[in-house]
C-alpha cells in the first residue's frame, strides 16, 4: 500500500498548482501593488482557506477546482441564510440572486436544477419553487457539474437504458469513479441505491429521471451543502488585504454574516477534504 503521495500526486490532489499559478498572476507588478510578496502570499492563501477568494470571481474560476466550488456554495449559504426555506421563487428570481455573487454564472445551471425538483402545486406564472428545494438543486448541479455532464454524454451516446442495460451503466459509473480520482462524484451508495430501485420496477432509464431520482436520495442534500472545514464568515472580508492589488472587492459588501432567523434551515456542514 502506498503511504505517501509523490510531489506531482500531492500537487494534483490538493489542487495546489492551480492556486500557485493564480497567485503568480496576482503578484505580477501593477500600479499600487504591494512589493511585500511574502505577506501577499500569506494573505492570498489565508483567503483561499477561508473561502473568501471566490467573492466576485467569474464562473470559470469558481468551477476550476473542487475547493472553489465548495467555497462558492459557502458564499451562497452565507448570503441567503436569511431567506426562509419556504420562500417562493421563480428560476429567474434565483438566477438574479446568483448573478449578484457571480455575474456570469450560466443560466443553464439553474434551468437544469429546476428539472430535478417539483414546482409548487397550483397555477403560477412564472412557475415557482420553494427556496429550500431550489438551493439544494443548484448546489447539486454546481458540485457534480462535471460528473453530470459525463453521465449526460453517456445517455446521448448509448440512448435510454432499460433495466437489463443497467449493468453497462453500472460499469460506466464505476469507471468514472476509479478513473477520475479528483472528480467530485455523488456518494457511491446513493448512485447504487437509485440503480437498484430502477431495476426493481424494470423501467426505462433516461438521463432526466436518473438525475431526478438521484437528487431525491436523502443523503444528497447533506452532501452537497458541505463546506470546507476552515471556512469563515464574511463579515471581516472588507478589512482584509487583497492579494491582488490591496483593493477591497465591492461584492464583499453584499455578503454580510448575520445570525439566521428562526426556522431557517440553510446551513453548511464542515467537510475537511481540503486543508491548506
Secondary structure as UniProt FT lines:
FT   HELIX           7..13
FT   TURN            14..15
FT   HELIX           16..27
FT   TURN            31..32
FT   HELIX           37..50
FT   HELIX           52..54
FT   TURN            55..56
FT   HELIX           59..62
FT   TURN            63..64
FT   HELIX           66..80
FT   TURN            81..82
FT   TURN            85..86
FT   STRAND          88..90
FT   HELIX           91..101
FT   TURN            103..104
FT   HELIX           107..113
FT   HELIX           114..116
FT   STRAND          128..130
FT   HELIX           131..143
FT   HELIX           145..158
FT   HELIX           163..165
FT   HELIX           166..179
FT   TURN            181..182
FT   HELIX           188..201
FT   HELIX           207..216
FT   HELIX           218..224
FT   STRAND          226..228
FT   TURN            229..230
FT   TURN            235..236
FT   HELIX           237..239
FT   TURN            243..245
FT   HELIX           250..254
FT   TURN            262..263
FT   STRAND          269..271
FT   TURN            272..273
//
